[in-house]
Amino acid sequence: MKNIKIYLTIVLMCFGIISWAQETETIDSDSTKTSGKNEKDKRPVRSPFACGTVLNNQTTVNLKKKTLEMMMQHRFGTFDKGYEDLWGVYGSSNIRIGFDYGIIDRIQAGFGVTKNGSLWDFRTKGAILEQTRSNSMPIAVTYFGEMAISAKRDETRYKKGAQRMSYFHQIIISRKFADWFSMQFSASYAHYNIVDSVAGTKHDNFALSASGRFKVSPQSSVLFEFDYPLTNTGNDATKTHPNLGLGWEIATSSHAFQIFVASANGIIPQQSIVYNSNDFTKPKEGLILGFNITRKWGFVK
């Protein structure tokens, strides 16, 4: 509980101090000068993040209306075997392929399939608030929700269809502080209809996350993330560990490529905050190499 209070205090201080320092400023590249008028530009800020995902986390970025995005996510094995499996590259891997579509400018929906667990996921994301270029709205707030179904053939574990299902809900709050820096915080809730009670796993689980982007060139950025599970899931042997990730992104208007090192061993978010067994304090056995690739197509003339 003490760690949770410290974490929340840091979150509030980060947003409070930086927002106070910039409350009378606008982001230079996003501000629009009107001839002789003092009207505030209420358009959303440009590209707080390059795409809707930063490493393993969702961002507040939503697809525009009639825009289709394909995403390929790949996670290699851990580094502990060294050159025998090329530091995890030849080892066991996890893959997800997904598609998202912008229904309107502020709402999108999609689905995907994940190798481990034979998972089918259905997701939606919607912008509640959007940060404006004039700073009249200083933050962006987005909801993300997902339902996953396991198609794995395991009649011993899944005796009912409902037991195959899990759910994830998240509120994301972000701010683009400058052209080169954006940061976000999120609160998450995950529910599994069936869990391993012997291992001490809970049905309902909560987590806090922080992630951000440092833009170092027009196309390149440094990305980071930290996910902290609040629910005491698992016993000593199956304890859920926090996720820490650091990566590099190369992006254009229609593509994004992210390569990173992180400790999350799942791809869909509920796996990461409920069943993450990797300990980032033990790099060889607790970190994995991963990458994300996105491609967008617009269908509006």
C-alpha positions as CSV (number, residue, x, y, z in Angstrom):
1,M,0.0,0.0,0.0
2,K,2.9,2.3,0.7
3,N,4.3,1.8,-2.8
4,I,0.9,2.6,-4.3
5,K,0.7,5.9,-2.4
6,I,4.2,6.9,-3.5
7,Y,3.4,6.1,-7.1
8,L,0.1,8.1,-7.1
9,T,2.0,11.0,-5.5
10,I,4.6,11.0,-8.3
11,V,1.9,10.9,-10.9
12,L,0.0,13.9,-9.5
13,M,3.3,15.9,-9.1
14,C,4.4,15.2,-12.7
15,F,1.1,16.5,-14.1
16,G,0.6,19.3,-11.7
17,I,4.1,20.8,-11.9
18,I,4.5,20.6,-15.6
19,S,1.0,21.7,-16.4
20,W,1.4,24.8,-14.1
21,A,4.7,25.7,-15.8
22,Q,3.0,25.6,-19.2
23,E,-0.5,26.8,-18.4
24,T,0.0,30.1,-20.2
25,E,1.8,28.6,-23.2
26,T,0.7,26.8,-26.3
27,I,2.7,24.2,-28.2
28,D,4.4,26.2,-30.9
29,S,4.0,23.9,-33.8
30,D,0.3,23.3,-32.9
31,S,-0.7,26.9,-32.5
32,T,-2.5,28.7,-35.3
33,K,-2.3,32.5,-35.7
34,T,-5.5,34.2,-36.8
35,S,-5.2,37.5,-38.5
36,G,-6.1,40.1,-35.8
37,K,-8.2,37.7,-33.8
38,N,-7.7,36.2,-30.3
39,E,-9.8,33.1,-31.0
40,K,-8.5,29.9,-29.4
41,D,-7.7,27.0,-31.6
42,K,-9.8,24.1,-30.4
43,R,-8.4,21.6,-32.8
44,P,-6.7,18.5,-31.2
45,V,-2.9,18.7,-30.9
46,R,-0.9,17.0,-33.7
47,S,0.5,13.5,-33.0
48,P,1.1,13.3,-29.3
49,F,2.1,9.7,-30.2
50,A,2.9,8.2,-33.6
51,C,0.2,5.5,-33.4
52,G,-2.3,4.0,-31.0
53,T,0.2,1.8,-29.2
54,V,3.4,2.5,-27.3
55,L,5.3,-0.8,-26.7
56,N,2.7,-2.9,-24.8
57,N,0.3,-0.1,-23.9
58,Q,-2.5,1.8,-25.7
59,T,-2.2,5.5,-26.2
60,T,-4.9,8.2,-26.4
61,V,-4.4,8.4,-30.2
62,N,-7.5,7.3,-32.1
63,L,-7.8,6.5,-35.8
64,K,-9.5,9.0,-38.1
65,K,-12.9,8.2,-39.6
66,K,-12.7,5.5,-42.3
67,T,-9.1,4.6,-41.5
68,L,-7.9,1.0,-41.3
69,E,-4.8,0.0,-39.3
70,M,-3.1,-3.3,-39.3
71,M,-0.8,-4.2,-36.5
72,M,1.7,-7.0,-36.2
73,Q,3.2,-7.6,-32.7
74,H,6.0,-10.1,-32.0
75,R,7.6,-11.1,-28.7
76,F,10.7,-13.3,-28.6
77,G,12.0,-15.5,-25.7
78,T,14.1,-14.5,-22.7
79,F,17.8,-13.8,-22.9
80,D,18.9,-16.5,-20.4
81,K,20.1,-19.1,-22.9
82,G,22.5,-16.7,-24.6
83,Y,23.9,-17.6,-28.0
84,E,22.2,-21.1,-28.0
85,D,18.9,-19.6,-29.1
86,L,20.4,-16.2,-30.2
87,W,19.3,-14.5,-26.9
88,G,15.7,-15.6,-27.4
89,V,15.3,-15.0,-31.1
90,Y,15.2,-18.7,-31.9
91,G,13.3,-19.6,-28.7
92,S,9.6,-19.7,-28.0
93,S,7.8,-16.6,-29.3
94,N,4.4,-15.0,-29.2
95,I,2.6,-13.3,-32.1
96,R,-0.5,-11.1,-32.5
97,I,-2.0,-9.8,-35.7
98,G,-4.8,-7.3,-35.4
99,F,-7.0,-4.8,-37.3
100,D,-8.6,-1.6,-36.1
101,Y,-11.0,0.7,-38.0
102,G,-12.0,4.3,-37.3
103,I,-15.8,4.4,-37.2
104,I,-15.8,8.1,-36.5
105,D,-12.9,10.5,-35.7
106,R,-13.1,9.7,-32.0
107,I,-14.2,6.1,-31.9
108,Q,-12.5,3.0,-33.3
109,A,-13.1,-0.8,-33.1
110,G,-11.0,-3.8,-34.0
111,F,-10.1,-7.5,-33.4
112,G,-7.0,-9.6,-33.4
113,V,-5.6,-13.1,-32.9
114,T,-2.8,-14.1,-30.6
115,K,-0.7,-17.3,-30.8
116,N,-0.2,-18.1,-27.1
117,G,-3.5,-19.3,-25.6
118,S,-5.2,-19.3,-29.1
119,L,-6.8,-15.9,-28.2
120,W,-9.3,-13.9,-30.2
121,D,-9.7,-10.4,-28.9
122,F,-12.3,-7.7,-29.7
123,R,-11.6,-4.1,-28.7
124,T,-12.8,-0.6,-28.9
125,K,-11.3,2.8,-28.0
126,G,-13.0,6.2,-27.7
127,A,-11.8,9.7,-27.0
128,I,-13.6,11.3,-24.1
129,L,-11.5,14.5,-24.1
130,E,-8.9,15.8,-26.6
131,Q,-6.1,18.1,-25.8
132,T,-6.4,21.3,-27.9
133,R,-3.7,23.2,-29.6
134,S,-4.5,26.4,-27.7
135,N,-4.3,24.5,-24.4
136,S,-7.9,25.3,-23.5
137,M,-8.2,21.6,-22.8
138,P,-4.8,20.7,-21.4
139,I,-5.1,16.9,-21.4
140,A,-6.6,14.0,-23.4
141,V,-8.7,11.3,-21.9
142,T,-9.5,8.0,-23.6
143,Y,-11.3,4.8,-22.8
144,F,-10.0,1.5,-24.0
145,G,-11.9,-1.8,-23.6
146,E,-11.2,-5.4,-24.7
147,M,-12.8,-8.8,-24.6
148,A,-10.7,-11.9,-25.3
149,I,-11.8,-15.5,-25.9
150,S,-9.5,-18.5,-25.8
151,A,-10.0,-21.0,-28.6
152,K,-7.6,-23.5,-27.1
153,R,-8.7,-27.1,-27.0
154,D,-8.7,-27.8,-23.3
155,E,-11.9,-29.5,-22.1
156,T,-10.4,-30.1,-18.7
157,R,-9.9,-26.4,-18.0
158,Y,-12.8,-24.9,-20.0
159,K,-15.9,-26.9,-19.2
160,K,-18.2,-23.9,-20.1
161,G,-17.9,-21.4,-22.9
162,A,-18.0,-18.5,-20.5
163,Q,-14.9,-19.7,-18.8
164,R,-12.8,-18.9,-21.9
165,M,-13.5,-15.2,-21.6
166,S,-11.5,-12.3,-20.1
167,Y,-12.1,-8.6,-20.0
168,F,-10.0,-5.4,-19.8
169,H,-11.0,-1.8,-19.2
170,Q,-8.7,1.2,-19.1
171,I,-8.8,5.0,-18.7
172,I,-5.8,6.8,-20.2
173,I,-4.9,10.4,-19.5
174,S,-2.2,12.0,-21.6
175,R,-0.6,15.3,-22.3
176,K,1.7,16.5,-25.1
177,F,4.0,18.8,-23.1
178,A,6.2,19.8,-26.1
179,D,6.9,18.8,-29.7
180,W,9.5,16.4,-28.3
181,F,7.8,15.0,-25.2
182,S,4.4,13.3,-24.5
183,M,3.5,11.3,-21.5
184,Q,0.4,9.4,-20.2
185,F,-0.9,7.6,-17.2
186,S,-3.6,5.0,-17.0
187,A,-5.7,3.0,-14.6
188,S,-6.7,-0.5,-15.6
189,Y,-9.1,-3.3,-14.5
190,A,-8.9,-6.9,-15.8
191,H,-11.3,-9.8,-15.1
192,Y,-10.9,-13.5,-15.9
193,N,-13.9,-15.7,-15.7
194,I,-11.7,-18.6,-14.6
195,V,-8.4,-18.4,-12.7
196,D,-5.9,-20.8,-11.1
197,S,-7.2,-20.7,-7.5
198,V,-4.4,-23.0,-6.3
199,A,-1.8,-20.4,-7.5
200,G,-3.7,-17.6,-5.7
201,T,-4.7,-15.7,-8.8
202,K,-7.7,-13.4,-8.4
203,H,-10.7,-12.9,-10.8
204,D,-10.5,-9.1,-10.5
205,N,-7.2,-7.2,-10.9
206,F,-6.2,-3.6,-11.0
207,A,-3.1,-1.8,-12.3
208,L,-1.5,1.6,-12.9
209,S,0.7,2.4,-15.9
210,A,2.9,5.2,-17.1
211,S,4.4,5.6,-20.6
212,G,5.8,8.3,-22.8
213,R,7.7,9.3,-25.9
214,F,10.8,11.4,-26.4
215,K,11.0,12.6,-30.0
216,V,14.7,12.9,-31.1
217,S,14.1,13.5,-34.9
218,P,11.2,14.0,-37.2
219,Q,10.8,10.2,-37.6
220,S,12.5,8.7,-34.5
221,S,11.6,8.6,-30.9
222,V,12.6,6.9,-27.6
223,L,9.6,5.1,-25.9
224,F,9.3,3.9,-22.3
225,E,6.6,2.2,-20.2
226,F,6.0,1.0,-16.7
227,D,3.0,-1.2,-15.5
228,Y,2.4,-1.7,-11.8
229,P,-0.1,-4.4,-10.7
230,L,-2.1,-3.3,-7.7
231,T,-3.8,-6.6,-7.0
232,N,-1.7,-9.1,-5.0
233,T,-2.1,-12.0,-7.5
234,G,-0.3,-15.3,-7.2
235,N,1.8,-16.9,-4.5
236,D,5.6,-16.5,-4.3
237,A,6.1,-18.9,-7.3
238,T,3.5,-17.3,-9.5
239,K,3.6,-13.7,-8.4
240,T,2.7,-11.1,-10.9
241,H,5.6,-8.8,-11.6
242,P,5.6,-5.2,-12.9
243,N,6.5,-4.5,-16.5
244,L,9.3,-2.2,-17.5
245,G,10.0,-1.4,-21.2
246,L,12.3,0.8,-23.2
247,G,12.3,1.0,-27.0
248,W,13.0,2.9,-30.2
249,E,10.4,4.0,-32.8
250,I,10.6,5.0,-36.4
251,A,7.4,6.4,-37.8
252,T,5.9,8.1,-40.8
253,S,2.3,9.3,-41.5
254,S,1.2,5.7,-42.4
255,H,3.8,3.4,-40.8
256,A,5.3,2.9,-37.3
257,F,8.0,0.5,-36.3
258,Q,8.8,-0.1,-32.6
259,I,11.6,-2.3,-31.4
260,F,12.1,-2.7,-27.6
261,V,13.1,-4.6,-24.6
262,A,10.4,-5.2,-21.9
263,S,9.5,-7.7,-19.2
264,A,5.9,-8.3,-20.1
265,N,5.4,-11.8,-21.4
266,G,1.9,-11.3,-22.8
267,I,0.6,-9.2,-25.7
268,I,-3.0,-8.6,-24.8
269,P,-3.1,-6.2,-21.7
270,Q,-5.0,-8.5,-19.3
271,Q,-2.2,-11.1,-19.6
272,S,0.4,-8.5,-18.7
273,I,-1.2,-7.3,-15.5
274,V,-2.4,-10.7,-14.3
275,Y,0.0,-13.3,-15.5
276,N,3.3,-11.6,-16.0
277,S,6.0,-13.9,-14.5
278,N,9.1,-12.0,-15.8
279,D,11.1,-10.0,-13.2
280,F,12.9,-7.1,-14.9
281,T,15.4,-7.0,-12.0
282,K,16.8,-10.2,-13.4
283,P,17.6,-9.1,-17.0
284,K,18.7,-12.5,-18.4
285,E,15.6,-14.4,-17.4
286,G,13.2,-11.4,-17.0
287,L,13.5,-9.4,-20.2
288,I,12.4,-10.2,-23.8
289,L,12.9,-8.5,-27.2
290,G,9.8,-7.4,-29.1
291,F,8.6,-5.3,-32.0
292,N,5.4,-3.7,-33.3
293,I,4.7,-2.8,-36.9
294,T,1.6,-0.8,-37.9
295,R,0.3,0.2,-41.4
296,K,-2.6,2.6,-42.0
297,W,-4.9,3.0,-45.0
298,G,-7.3,6.0,-45.3
299,F,-10.5,5.6,-47.3
300,V,-11.6,9.3,-47.3
301,K,-11.0,11.4,-50.4
